[in-house]
Amino acid sequence: MPQPQLGRYEITATLGRGAMGVVHKAHDPLIERIVAIKTVAFAGISETEAEEFEQRFFREAKSAGRLNHPNIVTIHDVGRSNGLAYIAMEFLSGQSLRALLNSGAPLTFERIIEIVSAIADGLAFAHAQGIVHRDIKPANIMVLENGVVKITDFGIAQLPGGSLTMTGTVLGSPKYMAPEQVAGQKADGRADIFSLGTVLYEMLTGQPPFSCDNLHATIYQVVIKTPPPPSSCCPGLPADFDAIVARAMAKDRSDRYQDASEMAADLRRMLRSGSATLSGEASGQIAVTQPANDAGAAAIPDQQRQNSSRLRLGAIAVTLILLTLAATVFLLRSPSPSPSPSPTMTPVADQPSNLPTPPEPYLAKQQPAEHKSAAATTPTDSASAPKTRRDTPPSVKAVPARSWKDALNADLKACREESVFSRIVCIEKARWKHCPGHWGTIDDCPSNMAGQKAP
């Protein structure tokens, strides 16, 4: 019986199925070698979007195919057959880092450094070629039987089922993403470095730094929260790991390692200096009880894709709302005139072990200083005026009921000149300005807060 074909490749086995397609083991009769073939399905999106994604797929896969590095999976070929786009790559004998962590196999500090340094080497090479992975996570790292570490899925991280689609119908693994990614900003190599920091954190502690029961809370943590240092979770963990993780995972990308090779150098310096007890093992909690497709990843199951279009539209709406909120908080917090100290500038011993406070203080900092009260320039009949007004703070200007709404409407009108995404952020900033400390419609604004400035 003839083997099923995909282009010139003879399919010999199915290795796995994912949200975006199927992975096959295949034989290449032209070169007489075994390859892995990943098919890409563009289900659940419009024909126009499918064409755009396919063009991007071929463009990025071809760019990734030029990457020749021992820590990056080699891409042999891309093509289209039987209505499917596919990518042929080297066949690897081993397991993903996700599977290794889930197995509970103990990892020495030395082995953790070796694995993460190898990933950093591969990323540094790719970034030098102008290629960003955008979806570094344990499931996209292969640990071969001979111990070699390789990064997989270069060139397909932004496709449906990957990190983030244009339609917003699929959000991949936000708990490993950089703040600028979940805020919808363009990602560069420093986003990969942040993601690698989260992988290192999980390898050291047994748990990812950001992990919640729902997508909204996870995105909030990525943008706002600073996780406790690994050593606070795992007594006996070398403190040098804290400094490396803190720098890799800095919220502001300008505070991170600017090149992945710098992170690799710091890790290897630990080996040379002997600052780590290299014979020790990482936390006994290294067994991570998470499914292979990464818990918390909000990929839409195949069965759900077959449901009514109303469910899909609902998912789109929810995801866009979450991304808007995350982007608003991130962008409002970024230009603060008095930002929080960089993790790299704070001694490890001084780093807090508890999560920081909610974002309200960050948002409040963005508002201009309160104007002086006009009470001094307003004539007052001292004979008829009450001696004191305990119910109205003297520092708050008494504003007519319509004045703050008029000012708000003027600000909202100015937002119309912005692009779609920037317009959303502009509107939320205007609402916060005139109704501080409260999210929602203006009608929901408490009467005692309307028209006041943020503290």
Helices and strands as residue ranges (DSSP letters): E 5-6, E 9-17, E 22-28, E 33-40, H 47-64, E 75-81, E 84-90, E 94-96, H 97-103, H 109-128, G 138-140, E 141-144, E 149-151, G 174-176, H 179-182, H 189-205, H 215-224, H 230-233, H 240-248, G 253-255, H 260-273, G 284-286, H 302-305, H 309-333, G 343-345, G 348-350, H 360-365, G 374-377, H 403-415, H 420-434, G 442-444
